[in-house]
């Protein structure tokens, strides 16, 4: 069980997930931990440096420590902060090594690393289907002695409008998926949906994503066959959050931007294929999932060994219907 803090000088540490989407799915659990501590000890969160700029938006008021590549490099830092308990959400060996200098170390059960933790618990499962990742983080804390919690998101932060944002309402489109090509919908389908949405709602479409998404954005721009702004690779993670916060609609895959849109309560549609919405679906109720269920889904593969039918059988009409339905519920 997570030890009760014995003095305010102590620090508890939550090691956050490494991916933006998973980090957002862990926010309810982090808030539960914060409320359980109730100021009896300090709480710090740690994660990759790439996500540090978003921490003030996602977890306001908590100190975020960027972890270096070498997992043992944090030992002196944990000692200086008097970290007495650490709970890790990632289930990797590397993260178990990161928190090794802390006297109480807990996380999910995983064979190779169990000996490095002082306490481990299996991920929650259900005979009736998937347990949502957000509930798995909450479940881990509950299994370690905290009260149960719900996956409610905090109220969305108010973010300034990007200076380059158009005066017209904008449609933010994220055609990339860092996870792998199995998750990416056809560029021509994206272009068809953008065309119809622009015609119906007079939005200004903007292609967005990180540097790794430039190729996907370029492919959609070519299929669109009209001028379209492409900001892929030209915005920081923080800028992206500001753009999403001011987008009138977000069209994306099961990806970090989908979770960011849900966190910021923006309406949108997220395309799912090889992955499972019951497992990693968006929190809240502003983002609708569009999916053409096929018998091999979910496979969770990065590259499809078949014919990508989970993507190719999802038509632009189905996605448009999902968009219109989402907008009718605004
Ligand atoms: S195996 Fe099936 S679910 Fe997996 S990527 Fe291919 S078509 Fe999609």
Boltz pocket constraint, residues with backbone or C-beta under 6 A from the ligand:
constraints:
  - pocket:
      binder: B
      contacts: [[A, 182], [A, 273], [A, 274], [A, 294], [A, 296], [A, 297], [A, 298], [A, 299], [A, 300], [A, 301], [A, 303], [A, 304], [A, 305], [A, 306], [A, 307], [A, 308], [A, 309], [A, 310], [A, 311]]
      max_distance: 6.0
